Amino acid sequence: MQIEQIDAYVVKMPRPNVPDDASDYARPGRGLAYETSPPFGDMSAFKYSEALFVKVICDNGLVGWGEGQSLLAPEATKAIVDRLLGPILIGENPLAREKLWDMMYATMRGRGYRSGFMAAAIAGINNALWDVSGKALDIPCYVLLGGPYRDRVRVYNNIQGRTPEAGAQQALKAVEKGFDAVKYHLNRPIEKALAIVEATREAVGPDVDILVDLTWHYDVPGAIALGRELEKLNVFWLESPVPSEDLRRHAEVPAALDLPVCIGQEFYTAYQFRAVLEEHAADILLPDLARAGLTGGQRIAHVAETFDIPLAPAVGAGNVLSTAAQLQLSAGILNFVIMEHFEENFQWKSDFILKESLTRTGSYLELPDRPGLGIEIDEERLMQYASK
């Protein structure tokens, strides 16, 4: 079996309930760290959810799909797949996933492109190779990874709340849907962030886990001050509290708190995560497989095991293929805690392009028994939103 063709698709899916005057495509916001504006602008103001899908076609007719995280400018990721990486893999054995990841990474190491769009392109191809490998062997990817270590995967649901009342209401709606863990993205000021969590804790009681993501909006003293207050409310974790370019400075936050501190969505490779571990800069790692690929995710999990550090795979703004890959990794590694999920986003995207969605029971995603990534793309419907 050989790789015969690799296609990359820019996918732009119309978002529901978006104003007619919304922008046609996603653009980064102009907010800086320590400001009160969201770090990526108001995502509800964009008409389309953008993504980069990769399709690997083998000479025996088998097809695999993967996603490379491309919330912004997926055309850049597509160009890397089409012009740099895809051509060098034609004729290779798709089962040689480790070798091919290293081959792709090495092509641009000396040229300085080891992260960002380059890594996302590697991830998209790599995830597609895992999908086609599972289909070739007629087993799910979590078996290829060495699992499953669990028969279902616990997830938390991302919710919003610009006021304490709105936040508590959103949390209660999530609990009504069966979730026992919810996550907020909170900014400054500290008093407002704390008020939202306080209202939510009072509304949902002690048995629902509340996770807090600061998306790099705080400085170290502010993050520690907020963290100490959140500890009193039995918050599950504090995510991305400060910019992580200076890992030694970042390490001061988990050192000062009993509350677990986690980072990772800004990193792409096991090499970057190893630096986090060596500096003891986090208690939990958050790899995104649409940035790292399943091969990269497994490597990150293994190096984290040696530091006794768990993983909580992140989905971020990923599409359905991202969620499917994260589910496979979450089942197939030992050191798993919880997985990110966006219930509403995932369901409307599934309705658009999947023949059959994943199954959620309460706060758990059930493992599909289908081979590969465990989902089947409706290609005819997908092509209504994809451009090659």
C-alpha positions, 0 to 999 in steps of 0.5 A: 500500500502506497500514498497516491495523492494528498489533497488539502481543503479550505473548509468554510462552514456558515455559522448559525445565528450570525448577523447579516453584516458579519465579516466573511472570514475570521480575523485576529482581534487587536487586544493585548494581554492584560486588556479586557477585550477577548484575545481573538476578537468576537468569534460570533461576528464571523460568518464562517468557521474556517478549517483545513482538512487533509485527505490522503488517498492510497493506491488501494482506494483507502482514504484517510482524513485529518485536520490541521488547526487553522482558525485563521488563514487556512489557505496558508496551511493548505499551501504548505501541504500542497507545495512542500509536504504532500509531494515528498510523501507520494509513494510512501507507506502510509503505515509508517506514521512515525517515519513520515512525521520525522521526514516532514518535520526535518524538511524545514528544520534547517529553514527555521519553520518548526511551528505555526502553519508548518506544524499544523500542516504536518498535523493534518497529514499525520492525522489523516495517516492515522485514519487510513492506517486504522482503516487498513488494519480495521481497528480504531486509532486508540488500539493503534496507540496501545489502548484503550485505557478507558471505554469512554472519555470525560469531557468538559463543555466550554460556556460563556458568561459576560456577567455573573448572572449570564455565566451561572445561567449558561452553567445550569444549561450545561448541567441540564444537558448532562455535563459535570464540568464547564469552562469559562474564558475569563479576562480582567478585572479580577473582581469581575472574573471572580464574581462569575465563578462565585455565581456559578459555584452557588448555582451548580453546587459542589459537584460540578467542576468549574475550569477557568481559562485566562488566555494569557491575559494576566501577569504573574502577581495577578494570576496568583492573586486570582488563583488563591481566590479560585482555590476557595471555590474549589476550581478544577484548574487555572489555564493559560494564566500568563504569557508562556514565552518565559517558562521560568516566570510562568513556573512561579504561578503553579509554584504558588498555588495548590490549584492545578495550572495548565498550558499547552495550546500555544505549543506544537511539538514534544520538543516544546512541551519538554521545555515546559516540563523541565521548567516545572511550568505546568501541572497539566499539559494541553496538547491540541492534535490539530497542531501536534498530530496523533504522533506528536500527541503520543510523544507528548504523552510519553515524555509527560509520563516521565514527569508524572504530568497528565494530559487534557487534550484541547480542541480549541477552535477545531472542527469535527476531525480535531475532536475525533482525533482528540477522542482517540488520543484521550482513550489511548494514553495512560495519563489522561485527565479530561478532554475539551469539548464545544457541544454546540459547535461540534453538533452543528458541524457534525450535522453539516458534514458527518454521516454519523456523529459521536455519541455523548452520554452525560459528560462522557464521549463514547468510544466509536468502534469504527476504524481509524478516527471513528467518524465518516465524512459525508464528502458530497456535503463537505464539498459544498463548504470546501475549496481545493 
